[in-house]
Every structure is written in C-alpha cells, then in structure tokens.
Amino acid sequence: MSDGPVANGLRRDLLGDQVVHVRDAFRGEAGREPDGIWVAPGRVNLIGDHTDHNDGFVLPLAIAQHVVAAVARRDDGWIRVRSLQESAPATFELRGIGPSEPGGWAGYVAGVAWTLGQVGVAIGGFDMVLDGGVRPGAGLASSAAVGCATALALADLFDAGLSREDLARAARRGEVEIVGVPCGIMDQMAAMCCREGSAMFLDTRSLEMEHLPLALDDLTLLVVDVGTPRRLVEGSYARRLVDCKTAARELGVPALRDAALADLGRLADETIGRRARHVVTENQRVLEVASFLRRDRTAEIGPMLRVSHASLRDDFEVSTPELDAAVEACIKGGALGARMTGAGFGGCAIALVARDAVPEVGRRVSALPSAGSGPPRWFAVTPAQGARRVA
Ligand code: GLA
C-alpha cells in the first residue's frame, strides 16, 4: 500500500476502518452491541528519554496510530477480551488477577481493571474487543495505548470519577504490578493527555504539563522503524533504573532530576557516572527544546536531537547498531536532527527533516540493510489527540 510521498510502507491512519471493524468483531464475539468504543494513541518522544524514571522532563507527542477498544459492561465479575491480533481470547475472573496472572498481552487489560479496583472503582466485569493499530515492540508505546484505552473505557462505564492523570497512573501501575514491567509514566501520560497539534512538555515528578504547539510548517517529523524487535527490554531497562537509583543515592538526592552536572564527579564508578550524565544532560536538553518550541523555533532543535542520540548511545548505552545506522542515514540525507526514541534496544528513531530533504532521507533509510523483517520502514507523523471515546 502506498502512503504518498512521506512513507515507504506503513499503513496510514486507519482509525475509521478500525472502529467499524472492532464493532463488527464485538457483535460477532459477544452477540450484542458494545456500550461504547474508546481509542488511545501510540507516541513518539521528541526528546527526554530515560528521564521519566528519574522524576525528570519529557516531551512526547501522540501519533495517529491507535488501539481501538469496543467494550460492554458485565456484572458477574468476569472479563473476556479478544484481540484482533491474537488467535485466542482471554477469559478470566476479576478476583483472579495478580502479578503475571493473566500472563501475556491480556495482562495490560487486566492490570488496569485490577488497579481501578484497588483505588475503589467498582468494576463489575466486561467484554472487550481490541484492535492494536500501534505496532507492538516498535517502541511506540503500544502497551500504554492498550492500558489507556482500557482505563478510559472502564472509567466511563463504571463512573470512576478519576482525572486523566489518575487514569494514566492506573495504567502505569497495572503495567508495573501485574505485567511486571518497571516503566515510567511518560507513555501513559502521552496516551491520555496529548493534544492534536502539540507536543507535551511534562514534568514527570509533579505531572504538570504544558502543551507546546509543534509548528512543523515546512518541516516533516519522520519515524524510522528499524524493524528489529526491541531486545529488551525488561532486563536491560531495569538495570538502567538500578544504575540511576544508585547514582542518586550516592549523590544524596531523591532522584537524578535533582542532581547537577558539577556533582557527578563524586560518582566513583565510571559506568554509573555516564548513566547519570545522560539523565542530567537530557533533562537540560528537554528544557532547551521546550524553550525553542515556545518561541516557534522548531527548525533549530536539530542539534539537541543529535546530541541526545549520542548521549543515549554512548552514556546510557541503550541504542543499537541499527538505530545508530538509521540516525546516521537521516543526518547524511540532510535531516536537521535525528535520535532514537523511547526505551531503545531496538524500535524507532525520529528525524526532523526539511520537507524538500524528505526524498533523500527516505532513499537513504530505505537503502539500509534489512535487520530481519525487511528494510527499515519510515513514515511522517503529526501530533495527534490523546485517548478518547469515539462511539
Ligand atoms: C519506555 C518507558 C517509559 C520511558 C521510556 C524511555 O517507553 O515505558 O516510561 O522510560 O521507555 O524514555
């Protein structure tokens, strides 16, 4: 399928089709109409990676790839979830939910139901059909999109009376405690709270946010999916968390967000020192990029994106040869800046490209060697709307 001049093969925004499809599938599965249909987007992070688990700053934007969930209430304590991407549905009792129970993809749904129960929402059970339009394992926060679509649906159906921030926290807690992934809050906050046309500058300590219009004008923001499944993540991500906590403890600060570059010389271990340097300098870069966006000077953020990539590659060591090659190809093709985005260990890079340089960047990216599942795929994104009810 062609997506026009700014992509080499990923499907475009198919939200309307997804909604029709999910509704039909729900009727087939449950033999009744859903009570409603909710959607939550994936995200890319413009800058600020591995800062959220240090109470720092991030600057993500939602993208127009969605998880779509058709849901209807039950009152018998059972949950039945079908994913259009999985062969078998998952059926389980609310009271049976616990760490890794149920396992696999259904844990992201179960985790939210469990967490909402923990904070006093009376969930009676539900039937759900999910369509995952955010490619799993690509680093585009597909699991947060599942969690947030579920959270919003359950909040509406069971009158939770919770804010979007509360629902983001619930989705994160489900992921941490039931699925067992020790993530930060960026992805869930992006899926719940981003606004169309803006990137979200977020303080992950206070959850204070500022929606900064992302004036792309004659610029294009490209996503390059290098096609390697994220080699994760859990183990390596968790080790980075431990490194950062060790650094904060040694420096005597609550989190690395509170450390200054000048303090880092006190860290004895060289590796821990580099991890901390990434976090401290990345926080600084987020503040700088935010100040450029506030002044409508998006075209000038390129150098900060490049330095961010180098820091993630050399100091935090979460890039991969494929991501490095993608970033390099984008820069050689004329991108103003490029960096890996998200947790790393595979996944996606982003590139900020003047519109007339897009064909050359695309040509160079498409010419990169295949990393297993064909050459890297690339596509343009614009800032999309966060989670919402669509029917
Ligand atoms: C993953 C996590 C986020 C964040 C990023 C890295 O996406 O879910 O909380 O830590 O990695 O910035």
Boltz pocket constraint, residues with backbone or C-beta under 6 A from the ligand:
constraints:
  - pocket:
      binder: B
      contacts: [[A, 48], [A, 49], [A, 50], [A, 51], [A, 52], [A, 53], [A, 139], [A, 141], [A, 183], [A, 184], [A, 185], [A, 186], [A, 187], [A, 342], [A, 343], [A, 344]]
      max_distance: 6.0
